[in-house]
C-alpha cells in the first residue's frame, strides 16, 4: 500500500513547510525538505507576502495559531486589505527562516499587534501593484479598480492580475503610515469565515509536531529526577544497552537521555537505565504555601495605582471591609505531552517545535548550544496547546542538545508525568484588600497589597526562558519567567482615594512561566470578589453597585448586556439563601483587561451541594466587547473555551507536592474538568466597527473565578477566598460559617 493516500497533507504552502504523507498504519514520512529561506526583515515588504503567477498569495507571519483560530482571522484581515478572495490566501506561521519576528504569540496581541502589522503590509502590497499597473498603462492610479486580485482600467478595458505584475518581488520598504481601508469597505472582516485548520483536524490529515518523521530519525527520552534541584551522581546504562534498538546514552552535566531507533525502544531503555540522583532541597510546605510566599524576599515594591489620601480615609472610616485572597500554584496540563524534532547538519540546527515563541527560541538555543542565532532555525508545527509556555520549549531544547551530540535527526517525546510534573507552573498569588464606605454605600477608599512574582521579562527583547536543558547543563537561569503580573491589580472602578501596591517576590520556589491570563486572572479574582463583598456590606445589588462606581459607557454597556442575557433580578446577594441540600445562586464579575483594552462581564449560576461540598456551574453568560470583531465565530470559540478552562482552574486545579517532589503527575493527581461538568455558555458579542480590534483569548478567563465565588456566596452566604474551590475547602467554609448542612 502506498504511503500517500487520501490523508495526504501538503504543508509547503499552508500549514507548514513540509509535505508529510500518512499511511494507514500511522507512520509519517518526510517527502521533501524545508522551504528555502527568504527575507525576514520586518521593514521589507517581501518578508510579509509573496504572490505566484496563478495569483495565489502566501502570507508570512511571525505569530502562530495555537488553536485559537488566528490563522483564519489574520487571513481575513490581509485578504480584505489586498482585495482578494479568502480562498487565494495561504499562510506560513512561526518559521524563523521565512517569517518576520513579531515577538511571541501571547499577551492577547496577535490580532491587535500582529494583525495591524499584517494589514499595513497588505496595504503596501496593494498600493505597489496598483502603481505598477498605472505605470505600465500610463494612467493615474485613481482610475484603477481591483477585484479579487485583478486590476482593471475601465476606460481602456485593460486588466492585469497581481501575479502578472509581481515579477521577482516587491523589493521595496514598507511605509508604516500608509492609508489602510475604512471599516465600511471590509468584506471579510466581521464575517464568521470557517476556520481553515478544522477540516484537516477532523479527518486526521492535520500535521502535529508529534506526527513528524524525518529520514534516519532517532527517538530519545530524557531522564530527570523526581526531586527538584537534584543533581546527577551516577549512571548505569548496562541494562539499557541490552534493549533492541538502543543507540546510546547522552549525558552533559545533569542532562541525561537515552537514544534508540524507535520510540518504544527509547521508552524501554529509559526504564532500564539506572540513574543516581542527590536529594533536592525541600519546597515550602504545601499547607502553608501562602504564608511562606508572603515571607519570601521582596525585590521591590511599586505603587501600581495611587489617587488621593487612602490612609486618612481608611483611618477615619465609619464602615470598612478587609479580605485576603489566594490563588494556588497551577500547571498548564496540556492534554497531549510536549514533543519536538531537531536535526543538526553542516553546522546548521533546525528544530520543529510547537513553541509559541519560535523567534526568541533562536536566542535561547544559541545560549545552550553555543551556535550563533543565524545557524538556528525554528519551524512551528502545532502541538497540544499551551496558553503560556509549557513543556514545548523544554522538549525543543532537549531535542536540540541531543541532535547536536549525534549529528542526526532526533525526536523527543515527553511523557504525561513529564508534562504535568516538570512543565513550568504559575507562581502563587496572595492579595490583601481593604476599603471604606460612606453612609450612602459609596466606596470612599480602596487599598490593595498584591504579592506577585518579580518580572523577569523585558518586552520585545531576547527572552532567557528557564529551560530545563539550560539548568541541566550548568547555564544559570532565573526560576521564574513571568512579567506584567501587576496588570489589573489596580481597582477598575472610580474611587476618590486609592493605593494599590505590588510587592515583587524576588524568586519563585518552583520554575514558573505564564499561564493563561497571567496576573490578570488572580488580580481580577481578588478585586471582583472584594467588590462583591463591598456590595454586600452596603446592602446593594452586586451589579448596580458596580455600575454606580463606573463612568465608562462601554463598561456599563457590557455589564448591562450580561444582566439582560442572564435575566438578572436586582437584589442584594445572599438575600435568598434557603435551606436544603442543594443551594443555588448567581454572581457577577467584570473586567477591562489591563484596565485598557477588552471589556468583559460574566454572570455565573451555580449549584452547591451542602453535603459533599461539590460546586456545579450550570450556566454562564458572557458579554464581550473587544472592539472591531474580525471573526465572530472565532471570538465565540475563545470565550467558550476560556470559560470552560477557567471553571476547571477555579474548582479543581492545584499542584500538589511534598518535600522536593511534585506529586501532580497525571489526571488523577491533577484533575481537570470533564464533559459532564461543563455548563451551558451564552455569549453576547458587542461589535465596535471602526474601533481598534483587541484580544479575545485571555480576557474572559479573568472574570470567571470571581463570578463563581460570588455565586457561591449568593447561594450559601459563605465567602470562598482561596482558589481552587475544592469540595473539601467548600465543606470547611460551610462548617466554619455555621451554615446548615444536610
Secondary structure, DSSP 8 states (H G I E B T S, - for coil): --S-STT-EETTTTT-S-EEEE-TT--EEE-S---------TTBGGGTEEE-TTS-EEEEESS--SSSSHHHHHHHHHHHHHT--GGGEEEEES-TTTS-----S-TT-IIIIIIHHHHHHHHHHHHHHHHHHHHHHT--GGGEEEETTEEEETTTTEEEEHHHH-TT----B--TT-----GGG-SSTTS----TTHHHHHHT---BGGG---TT-EEEEE---SBTT--EEEEE-TTGGGSTTEEEEEEETTEEEEEESSHHHHHHHHHH-EEEE--------GGGHHHHHHHS-EEEEEEEEEES-HHHHHHT-SEEEEEEEEE---B---SS--EEEEEEETTEEEEEE--S-HHHHHHHHHHHH---GGGEEEEE-B-S--SS--SHHHHHHHHHHHHHHHTS-EEEE--HHIIIIIS-B---EEEEEEEEE-TTS-EEEEEEEEEEE-----TTS------HHHHHTT----SEE---TTTT-S-SS--SSEEEEEEEES--SS-EE--SSTTHHHHHHHHHHHHHHHHHHHT-BHHHHHHHT---HHHHHHHHHHHHHHT----BTTTT---SSEEEEEEEEEEEGGGTS-EEEEEEEEEEETTT--EEEEEEEEEEE-BS-S-HHHHHHHHHHHHHHHHHHHHT----EETTEE---STTTS----GGG--EEEEEE---TTS-B---SSTTHHHHHHHHHHHHHHHHS----EES--HHHHHHHHHHTT----
